[in-house]
Amino acid sequence: MKRLAVLLIISCLLIGCSKLNSQTVSDNQKRYYSNTEIIVSDFSKKLKAYYEMQHQPVPNDFNEKMYIELLEKMYPDQNKVQMVKNNFHIEARAINDNFSVMLCDPSAGRKIMEDLSCHLESVAIRCWDKKEPCPCIFEKNWETYCK
C-alpha cells in the first residue's frame, strides 16, 4: 500500500511538472508572437511611409518578394527582417491603396497573423492565440478590419 501511495505521489508530481513545462512553452510562444506583431506593425509603418515619400501608391503586383526586398533595403534593424524572413512563411498582396502581409507557420501551414496596412497601430488579425488553427489564406473580408 505504501508503494502504491509513493507511485501515485510521484506520478502526480511528474504530471504537475509537465503541465508547468508546457505552460512555460506557451508563455514563451506568447511573448515571441507578441514581439513579432510589434515588429510586423513597425514594418508596415516604414513601408507605408516609403510609398508616401515616393508619392506612389502600393503597386498592384505587391507581393512577399517586394515586401522583403524593400525591408532589406530600408529597414534599420536587419536582424528583425531576417528573423521574420527565416522563421515564417510570408505572403503579401496589394489591397486597394494598401497591402496585406500574412505570416504562417512554415511547418504546420497555419496562419499566425495577418497585418493590414490600413491600421498601423497593430496587427489586424491574430490567429496564434485562437483555439482553432486558421488556414494560411488571406482574409476575404479584410474591408471590415479597415473601417
Secondary structure, 3 states (H helix, E strand, C coil): CHHHHHHHHHHHHHHHHHHHHHHHHHHHHHHHHHHHHHHHHHHHHHHHHHHHHCCCCCCCCCEHHHHHHHHHHHCCCHHHHHHHHHHCEEEEEEECCEEEEEEECCCCCEEEEEEECCCCCCCCEECCCCCCCEECCCCCCHHHHCC
